[in-house]
């Protein structure tokens, strides 16, 4: 069994991860998480202080639990690029701070870092409003470059095919041919997937209401730094790490919103695509990195009707629209102890799959506190050492 611990400053409570029902804090690792959450308040999605927050929490978990694998992520470059007016000086400070903190972590723990950037950001060129269509359009992700179109009329198809800012219209059969016939994936596929040109995003059901400053570029490659070996695709990162975990303690670190031009270390450019499909920062990219499997095996295509599954009976209520957990992430497959810390809510515990995961409890830039997801004692290697 897994437990969730929520800390919203005024109160703290534990819940069953699968059902969302409140439970007692009986597990030693839950008690450790409770102390860590009380001690380390999350500064916020657009605060530079959230960068050292990740490392402070990660070092405390490392000292107390001694994991052999850690998963860390920094969402601030993406979030600040997307929602805060461009400030070159602040951007330079952000980059310097993140990589200085990564050096601090590696120096203090001796873990071998594998650092991955999710790709460049570009200025927003405009929105593509899909609300006038007769059929139903659903956005995929915070800043959707992809949208699902369901039961379009002939007029709809004429409209989107002539739209100057839509790059591609892909029918369901072509999606299945490319991604494969994984049942849950196929069931959720739209009739058509719409692809916006670089710099444009869809304005439709499911897209974020906040105004954007920058959006993800069409990043055919993203940067990766590793001393463990070569990677040619984002799906090579997971097997590379698993191969070397028997000999090294490794930290997989994702830095959102940066590409090769901002990466301060010598890096490998690895493919961020599957044929015409380009991964954007979010669940598809995170899970492909963490599992070594492309989009179909995660069962959640961009633009699917997620609201149909958001019922009172839904399992894993703290994991957004995810209704199952992937047993083939690195954290699930590694037989040693593991931990995760990140400023990307939900995806930290989803992509990590670790014994303990601590992340911000933030939604749409609103900071509600912090959250931990913890495996029970029978699902991990050993109990933690009490914190000093």
PyMOL commands that set and color helices and strands:
alter all, ss='L'
color gray80, all
select helices_A, chain A and resi 28-39+49-65+76-83+88-109+154-162+172-179+183-188+236-244+260-262+283-291+295-298+306-309+330-333+347-352+377-379
alter helices_A, ss='H'
color red, helices_A
select strands_A, chain A and resi 2-7+12-16+22-23+69-74+112-117+121-123+126-129+136-139+146-150+166-171+192-196+200-203+214-216+221-225+250-255+268-271+273-274+277-278+338-342+356-363+366-375
alter strands_A, ss='S'
color yellow, strands_A
deselect
rebuild
show_as cartoon
